[in-house]
């Protein structure tokens, strides 16, 4: 029987399977599976104030992937803490599932204020989203320049006592540069990758498919890019990595671990199969049993 | 807990140009859907990730009937699935129509918005309730002879029934406002016009909205509509909303 526990940012996760931000809600996902079985769940991006998000359509299918341009619609930190967070906590009960709050902002000050509130709330870790490609200000513009990424990480670090994960965008020339900047500015971990910016045109209607024109590409189409980036970043930094990008199966999760991730997040798969996070957990367990891996560390060190 | 199950296709026939009736045999224990609820169909093609949300048209002894329009490559693929093929389907999603204890229900449907109203009409008939269906089509009408109640048809080109749209037909029918509730499903412009019609006459209105969806269960926030109470998720908070709650002019 394999041991799936991992230590991530000094906290024990009962297994390395996490939900990716924007693909989990306590009420909706809770109807399909028992999320107290997961290592951690991640909230949708939470900002200091309510955000209206982008106009619809916000979703488009692509070959083996999808584009989204939600624009981080969220009820604001206060309502998130009062309404969504208790639902997550109730669903977890006394299991060891950790709660990660994903933090969004349009300015350093907004990130800091949201992070401060969330740090004081009933969450275990914060994930700083400096990589959303779908908002006009903030988001990815903080994640594409090492200096700016360093600045926002430092400022948020000052007010956050809980483990701080910085979520990186793949839309950069050298992701290791940004990873270094976040690490040296106080990040406890990195999560990667966020979506790749993409666009589609409906040639019959001669219109953009998404109201926002561009959106973030996710799903199995981007997995090889994610695996390459996790591998590169893992050899460039000392802090742990939460790997994500198109994981659809337990074998995919194992691939991220072998590439250097310490834990993995399941996102788009939960749209194709609402039970995906727990199915992938079961598949990872089976994979480890079948291939004689005693623990997650063994999978991480397996790449020849 | 809801879930996703594997159903067997026992019928998948074109009932009008580009309109298919899909009949699925579900495993025992699948809950009976409420009129206005929808299911997600998951394609048998790993390169097509997103589920197709289709509203329920019928339910009898674990057989689910869905009537869908071929609008893109995904629904075209579904239309090619033969009898005996398996398809994954979610348990019923969203919220159904909230029928008021009024004297008469007017069911107003447009195009592929007609199927959920057939399911509603059958439920109303089961409960001994009176209803009138006012159904609009761009082309050849479908399902109209399956309604267990009086039906008025409108077509854009006048090839069947009234020439014009359903709101024009409703104006002509001159129905009493009191003791009436309109329950509607169809394209957004039709529903918007209907909302104006109902507001002017003080008729209670419920509308079922369509929007491009991601997950279908409230996680991704891909499908939203503007309402008086702020942004709401069509899949989880709807798809049925009160007509006067939706903000139509965008």
Interface residues (C-beta under 8 A of the other chain):
Chain A: X22 X23 X24 X25 X27 X28 X29 X31 X32 X33 X44 X52 X53 X55 X56 X57 X58 X59 X60 X61 X63 X64 X65 X66 X68 X70 X73 X219 X220 X248 X268 X270 X271 X272 X273 X274 X275
Chain B: X1 X2 X3 X4 X42 X46 X47 X48 X49 X50 X51 X74 X88 X90 X211 X212 X213 X214 X215 X217 X218 X219 X220 X221 X222 X223 X224 X225 X231 X236 X250
